Amino acid sequence: MIDDARRSSKVAQLRIDPEAKRRSQGVPWTIFTVVALVAMSALLAWRPWQTETTRLFKGGKPVTAASVSPGGNAASGTNADSRSTTPTAAPTLSTTVPSPSADGSLLTVSGYIVNRERIEVSPRFMGLVKWIGVKKGDPVTNGQVVVILDDTEYVAQKRELMGRIAGANVQVRRAEMELSRIRELAAARIETQRSLDLANLDLESARAETNALGGQLARVDMLIDWTIIRSPINGVVLEKLVDPNEIVTPQSFGGTRGPSTALVSVGDPNDLQVEIDLNERDLSKVTPGQKCQVRPEAYKDHVYEGEVVEIAPEASRQKGTLGIKVQIRNPDHYLTPELSAQVDFLAPSK
């Protein structure tokens, strides 16, 4: 009995009071409620509410609304002006073609001033530069001698041919004398017709040899003349590419250490153009013969008249551009090739 009483006493000590149990269950609910309130407050603070600075787009044009109702209707514009702040610009998806400006310019682009013709004077055969009489920037005239190549070899060939031609002429005179003698003997029936025919053939052969040597002499004279290099146009030396005692050739041997293939580069300073890579989206604003205004970037106060003279027949797929050339009317010394210039494409006059 004593043992049963002890066990009952220990069980009673381990039993939880119902009131304490109810108090302990209320603590988690309190914690859960506090966490939920904090989360709702953070959510309300983060949510982006529409304000009176909301911008609406209607027909592609931005409109400022004072406020937006739940149905999406804008409120009165008068109240919006009194309460709204400065709105930020919103992007539009459509692009519009700019209308002509006050000076009549449809489009303004930049390009580079170039010579319409840049001629690199090259030799007709491999040779050694004996003399060069110009430098970069020198003016030249059509036919002016600018370079002389060594002609020693061709002069020697000419002297040899002159000797051979002299010998051939002797053979011609000998054949003529022999033919005359045989013709007289054949008339007296001393020589046969066969001897007369052979004498005629010998004379023709001697004359043919003389003509062949004369052709070789003409070729050597031509090569000697080609050693004298002349300017093909009136212009300015844009670049001097060789010096005396250098070897030049009309063909490149490949690589960067081969002989030079040109002697000088010349161009006409009074025949200038502006080369432009025009974006394909602006092609509709440019037409052949269109009038332009050209302003060199170095001298913005100098304006020159121009005209579209060339539109490339093929575009560059990689760059999405098309080559345009604008001829400059009455250029002067302010226009320097390879410098940049601004070109205004003008609207057609009405």
Buried (B, 14 or more C-beta within 10 A) or exposed (E): EEEEEEEEEEEEEEEEEEEEEEEEEEEEEEEEEEEEEEEEEEEEEEEEEEEBBBEEEEEEEEEBBBBBEEEEEBBEEEEBEEEBEEBEEEEEEEEEEEEEEEEBBBBBBEBBBBBBEBBBBBBEEEBBBBEBEBEEEBEBEEEBBBBBBBBEBBBEBBEBBEEBBEEBBEBBEEBBEBBEEBBEEBEEEEBEEEBBEBBBEBBEEBBEBBEEBEEBBEBBEEBBEBBEBBBBBBBBBBEBBBEEEBBBBEEEEEEEEEBBBBBBBBBBBBBBBBBBBBEEEBBEBBEEEBBBBBBBEEEEEEEBEBBBBBBEEEBEEEEEBBBBBBBBEEBEEEBBBEBEBBBBBBBEEE
